[in-house]
Every structure is written in C-alpha cells, then in structure tokens.
Amino acid sequence: MRVSSSTQNWLEQGKQQLLNLFLASPCPLCQRSTAAILCPNCCRQVRQCQAPNPCDRPLPGLAVVSWGRYEGSLRQVIGDLKYNGHREVAQFLGAELGQTWRDRPSGSVVDHRTRAGASSRPVAIVPIPLHPAKLRQRGFNQADLLAQSFCCFTRLPLHSHGLRRVLDTQAQHSLGRTARQQNLAQAFAVDPIQADALRQTTVWLLDDIFTTGATAQAAAQTLRRSGIAVAGICTVARAIAWHTDANPAHIHASSPRR
C-alpha cells in the first residue's frame, strides 16, 4: 500500500510534535514549556540586556569583555544558574559570550591585548575557580560551565583547573573595592601540573560577573607571578563601574554573591 506524500508529511509532522513534547522542559525564567533552553520571549528579554560595546573601560593591564549589563532578565537567569541549579543556562550564556568574542572588530582591545608582548602565543581560557568548600556546596563552578560552552563555540583550549582557589575568602558582595582586593590577596594558586602548558599561551580569564575587578586582578597577578601572560577577562555580565571605590551599600544592592 502506497502512502501519499501529504500523508507522509503529516506523519513526519506528528512525529516531530511528539518529539518536541517529550523534549520540552520548563523555561527557567517563566516556567513555560519550551524545547530550547529559554523560551523565545525570555530569550529576547535576556538579549535586551546585551551591552552595545562589550570591550569598553579596561582595567590597567587587563582587558575586560562583558556580554551584557547585570540587570533585569540577565541578572535573573544568572541567579537561576548559580542558586537554582539550572546548569543548562550556562550553555546559552557561554555561547552568547562566545559570539561576542568571535564577532569582535579587528583591532579591538581584545586583539591588541592578546597580541601585545605575547609573541603571538595561542589564547587559552582559564575560568575563575571556586574554593573546594563552595564547590561541594553548589555542586559545580558556574565559571567553568560557562567556559565549557564558550570554548565549544570559539574552539579555544580550556584549562579548567589552571587556577585553584586556596583560601575560602569572605563574601565579596558586602565589601568595597579596596576591601575586596585585601580579601583576595593570596586567594589563588596556579596548578603546578598545568603551569608549563599555560606559559606557552596568553591567558584570558572567564567568569560570570564583573564587578570591581578585584577578583580578576588577583587571579591575573597570581598567574603572572608564575610567568604566565594574562591579557584580560571575559564575563557574561558587568555589574557596576569599577573606576571608583564603590560604596559597599551600593555594591550589596547591585552585585551578586559568588
């Protein structure tokens, strides 16, 4: 018995609809059923937080690339990743950050900092680590999950354990910039197993949120003391301006817990 082409199309559509039904899961922001990581409406709202210029206002000696502003739906979806265990969100956010990296204009601060003084060494990505106690509590390092997606998109090598967090520091969200720097002194160490490989690269750090830059600077200083070149840091979001010593109350209101 021959089946008409229209019947075949109808059967294929039915199979696809059933597949979508089984694959669908609640959107972490609105709980609507969706076959994607975020539903179309929430995806659009998150993308409205994207920064028009992701490469502006670098730190002294450290370029900063942030995909979006830490507000609205972007702030909510990062919170769902970190505090509600929605690990799949990292795949979406890491790819968005990767797209920003790949689409950076020629001659941008990213290209300049990557090439400067590095003898054209290849780029390597090192996520900001969590202390083992925090890692056990949360079950994952959000920076590493973001870096996995970012590196899958950009094809850059990932050194997940290039840095270790050796001090369980005080929560940063209640501290001003100077206090944050003091809090993070000696917080990081280079993994000796990966040190030689990292010395052959130019490192870009990766984290979820950039606030004052104290974490990035402490991590970069640790790597540089081991003879490893560091060009900058990529983050999904930027919370507040970092060129002034922010008031702790303002930071508490606008920046997240780690």
Secondary structure as GFF3:
##gff-version 3
##sequence-region A 1 258
A	DSSP	alpha_helix	5	23	.	.	.	ID=ss1
A	DSSP	beta_strand	25	26	.	.	.	ID=ss2
A	DSSP	beta_strand	33	34	.	.	.	ID=ss3
A	DSSP	alpha_helix	40	47	.	.	.	ID=ss4
A	DSSP	beta_strand	63	69	.	.	.	ID=ss5
A	DSSP	alpha_helix	72	83	.	.	.	ID=ss6
A	DSSP	alpha_helix	88	102	.	.	.	ID=ss7
A	DSSP	alpha_helix	109	115	.	.	.	ID=ss8
A	DSSP	beta_strand	123	127	.	.	.	ID=ss9
A	DSSP	alpha_helix	132	138	.	.	.	ID=ss10
A	DSSP	alpha_helix	142	154	.	.	.	ID=ss11
A	DSSP	beta_strand	163	165	.	.	.	ID=ss12
A	DSSP	three_ten_helix	172	174	.	.	.	ID=ss13
A	DSSP	alpha_helix	177	184	.	.	.	ID=ss14
A	DSSP	beta_strand	188	190	.	.	.	ID=ss15
A	DSSP	alpha_helix	192	198	.	.	.	ID=ss16
A	DSSP	beta_strand	202	210	.	.	.	ID=ss17
A	DSSP	alpha_helix	214	225	.	.	.	ID=ss18
A	DSSP	beta_strand	229	238	.	.	.	ID=ss19
A	DSSP	alpha_helix	248	254	.	.	.	ID=ss20
###
